[in-house]
């Protein structure tokens, strides 16, 4: 199942549920992605600057912020607006997400299937929009 395209791609996971963050991190590392995880919105900009992710997996419902606001922050900054974003949420579905004018590269409702997560990541990294 591991694909060579995964090698050396950096993925930043922003998820405030430690169990989910750990699971996503382990899965992605097993697929040869380099992963950095944070559990709050406050550290996002410094993490992006230091880690230089190719993709950000961003939870919408964070304890200290709204993922849609963070997406707006990413898309409004010319230095980082090119970074792909996969939004995840337990509360929203792709039908009711209402992300406003800033659109993520993909969306996945929680709980999600591991293969579905990996397929979306691979698709987004190869330029697909979901």
NORSULRA-V36957 format. One record per residue. N is the residue number from 1. RES is the residue in one letter. NEAR is the number of other C-alpha atoms within 10 Angstrom. Layout:
((N;RES;NEAR) (N;RES;NEAR))
This chain:
((1;X;6) (2;X;12) (3;X;9) (4;X;9) (5;X;13) (6;X;18) (7;X;13) (8;X;12) (9;X;15) (10;X;19) (11;X;25) (12;X;23) (13;X;26) (14;X;25) (15;X;26) (16;X;20) (17;X;15) (18;X;12) (19;X;10) (20;X;14) (21;X;18) (22;X;13) (23;X;12) (24;X;20) (25;X;20) (26;X;13) (27;X;16) (28;X;20) (29;X;16) (30;X;11) (31;X;17) (32;X;17) (33;X;19) (34;X;19) (35;X;21) (36;X;18) (37;X;20) (38;X;18) (39;X;18) (40;X;16) (41;X;21) (42;X;12) (43;X;11) (44;X;20) (45;X;14) (46;X;10) (47;X;17) (48;X;19) (49;X;11) (50;X;9) (51;X;15) (52;X;16) (53;X;22) (54;X;19) (55;X;22) (56;X;27) (57;X;24) (58;X;26) (59;X;29) (60;X;24) (61;X;18) (62;X;17) (63;X;12) (64;X;11) (65;X;14) (66;X;14) (67;X;22) (68;X;22) (69;X;15) (70;X;19) (71;X;21) (72;X;17) (73;X;15) (74;X;22) (75;X;20) (76;X;12) (77;X;10) (78;X;8) (79;X;10) (80;X;17) (81;X;14) (82;X;12) (83;X;17) (84;X;24) (85;X;28) (86;X;23) (87;X;25) (88;X;26) (89;X;21) (90;X;13) (91;X;11) (92;X;16) (93;X;14) (94;X;15) (95;X;6) (96;X;8) (97;X;16) (98;X;12) (99;X;16) (100;X;9) (101;X;9) (102;X;16) (103;X;17) (104;X;21) (105;X;21) (106;X;19) (107;X;23) (108;X;21) (109;X;17) (110;X;14) (111;X;10) (112;X;12) (113;X;11) (114;X;13) (115;X;11) (116;X;11) (117;X;19) (118;X;18) (119;X;12) (120;X;20) (121;X;24) (122;X;15) (123;X;15) (124;X;19) (125;X;19) (126;X;10) (127;X;11) (128;X;13) (129;X;16) (130;X;13))
